[in-house]
Amino acid sequence: MKSPRFVICEISDLTFSPEAKLQPFDTYKVRTAARGVLIYEGKIALLNVTKKNYHKLPGGGIESGESNEEGFRRELLEETGSNCELMDEAGVTIEYRDQFNLLQISYIYLAKVVGTPGKVNFVHDEIDDGFKLEWVPFNEIESVMNKDNPTDYEGRFISLRDKEILAFYKDKIK
């Protein structure tokens, strides 16, 4: 039996604006995703979303018929060209994105690269957003992420969520 997951963070429009008027939660579409921290030679994989001025951890939506772990492994292979060994799967994040009527639940993993990273395979939207894979030394992650200034609604959620994930795993990464 797996141990329970910890809620790393819960984010809503109220996080950014106390005056926000939230939609009734029963109107939200639920999206599940898998994402996490990937380590290779003392560095962490970050995706620089160059056209929207923020960085994010690799990961994305879980496809129909996939387990959470299968979705995570597929996303890592697409976005970092890497296979991985899981080290931890204790976290979950919850996001209520009112503008999209979306409740996103992300299953969070800590993993290390097995072998050598290969070629990335970004999808059309990621290419349009200027995705660029960067391997950042852990002691520089906070500085890199703190310089980000997301230019869109979604980016604000992603940036805050991923900073919280990195803080959650800080002691396990060092």
C-alpha positions in Angstrom: 0.0 0.0 0.0 1.4 3.4 -1.0 1.7 6.1 1.6 -0.6 9.1 1.4 0.3 12.1 -0.6 0.9 15.5 0.9 -0.8 18.6 -0.5 2.2 20.8 -1.4 0.1 23.8 -2.3 -3.5 24.8 -3.2 -3.7 27.9 -5.5 -6.7 29.8 -6.7 -7.5 33.3 -8.1 -7.8 34.4 -4.4 -4.0 33.6 -4.0 -3.3 36.5 -6.4 -6.3 38.8 -5.7 -8.3 38.7 -2.4 -11.2 40.4 -4.3 -11.5 37.6 -6.8 -15.0 36.1 -7.2 -14.6 32.3 -7.5 -16.8 30.2 -9.7 -18.8 27.4 -8.0 -16.5 24.4 -7.8 -19.1 22.1 -9.3 -18.7 24.0 -12.6 -15.0 23.2 -12.9 -13.6 20.7 -15.4 -11.1 18.4 -13.7 -7.7 17.9 -15.3 -5.1 15.5 -13.9 -1.4 16.0 -14.6 2.0 14.6 -13.6 5.1 16.7 -13.1 8.1 17.0 -11.0 11.7 17.6 -10.2 14.2 15.8 -12.5 17.9 15.6 -11.4 20.9 15.0 -13.7 24.5 15.5 -12.6 23.6 17.9 -9.8 21.3 20.0 -12.0 17.5 20.3 -12.2 15.5 20.3 -15.5 13.7 23.6 -16.0 11.7 24.5 -19.1 12.2 28.2 -19.9 8.9 29.5 -21.4 10.7 32.3 -23.2 7.8 34.0 -24.8 5.9 34.2 -21.5 8.8 35.0 -19.1 8.8 32.1 -16.7 10.3 28.7 -16.0 8.5 25.5 -15.2 9.2 22.0 -14.2 8.7 19.3 -16.8 5.3 17.6 -16.9 1.8 17.8 -18.2 -1.6 16.3 -18.6 -2.2 12.6 -18.0 -3.7 11.0 -21.2 -6.6 8.6 -21.2 -5.6 5.1 -20.1 -2.3 6.3 -18.5 -1.4 5.9 -14.9 0.0 9.0 -13.1 3.5 7.4 -13.3 3.2 6.6 -17.0 2.1 10.1 -17.7 5.1 11.5 -15.8 7.5 9.3 -17.6 6.0 10.1 -21.0 6.2 13.9 -20.3 9.8 13.6 -19.1 10.8 11.8 -22.3 9.0 14.4 -24.5 10.2 17.5 -22.6 13.7 16.4 -21.5 14.6 13.4 -23.6 15.2 11.5 -20.4 14.2 8.2 -18.9 14.1 8.3 -15.1 14.3 6.4 -11.8 11.6 7.6 -9.4 12.9 8.7 -6.0 9.7 10.0 -4.4 6.0 10.5 -5.2 4.7 12.1 -2.1 3.2 15.3 -3.3 0.1 16.7 -5.0 -0.8 20.3 -6.0 -4.3 21.7 -6.5 -5.1 24.6 -8.7 -8.5 26.3 -9.2 -8.1 28.4 -12.4 -11.3 30.5 -12.6 -10.7 32.0 -16.0 -10.6 28.5 -17.5 -13.2 26.9 -15.1 -10.5 24.4 -14.4 -9.5 22.3 -11.4 -6.1 20.9 -12.0 -4.7 18.2 -9.8 -1.0 17.5 -10.4 0.7 14.4 -9.0 4.3 15.3 -8.1 7.4 13.2 -8.5 11.1 13.5 -7.6 13.3 11.5 -10.1 16.8 11.2 -11.5 17.8 10.7 -15.0 18.8 7.2 -16.1 21.4 7.2 -18.8 21.9 10.4 -20.8 19.2 12.9 -21.8 18.4 12.7 -25.5 16.4 14.9 -27.9 13.4 16.8 -26.7 10.1 16.6 -28.5 8.0 19.6 -27.8 4.4 19.8 -29.0 3.2 22.7 -31.2 1.9 24.9 -28.3 5.2 24.5 -26.4 7.2 25.4 -29.6 4.9 28.5 -30.0 5.6 29.5 -26.4 9.4 29.3 -26.9 10.0 26.3 -24.7 13.7 25.7 -24.0 15.1 23.0 -21.8 17.7 24.2 -19.3 19.7 22.2 -16.7 20.1 24.5 -13.8 22.4 23.8 -10.7 20.1 23.5 -7.7 21.8 26.4 -5.8 20.8 28.7 -8.7 17.2 27.5 -9.1 15.7 30.0 -6.6 17.5 32.9 -8.2 16.4 31.9 -11.7 12.7 31.4 -10.7 12.6 34.7 -8.7 13.6 36.7 -11.8 10.6 35.3 -13.6 7.7 37.6 -14.3 4.9 35.7 -16.0 3.1 37.7 -18.6 -0.1 35.6 -18.6 -2.7 34.2 -16.2 -1.7 30.6 -16.6 2.0 31.5 -16.1 1.3 33.0 -12.7 -0.2 29.8 -11.5 2.6 27.6 -13.0 5.4 29.8 -11.6 4.0 29.8 -8.0 3.1 26.1 -8.1 6.6 25.1 -9.3 8.3 27.3 -6.7 6.3 25.5 -4.0 7.2 22.1 -5.4 10.9 23.0 -5.4 10.6 24.2 -1.8 8.9 21.0 -0.8 11.7 18.9 -2.2 14.5 21.2 -1.2 16.0 19.0 1.5 15.7 15.8 -0.6 17.5 17.4 -3.5 20.6 18.6 -1.7 
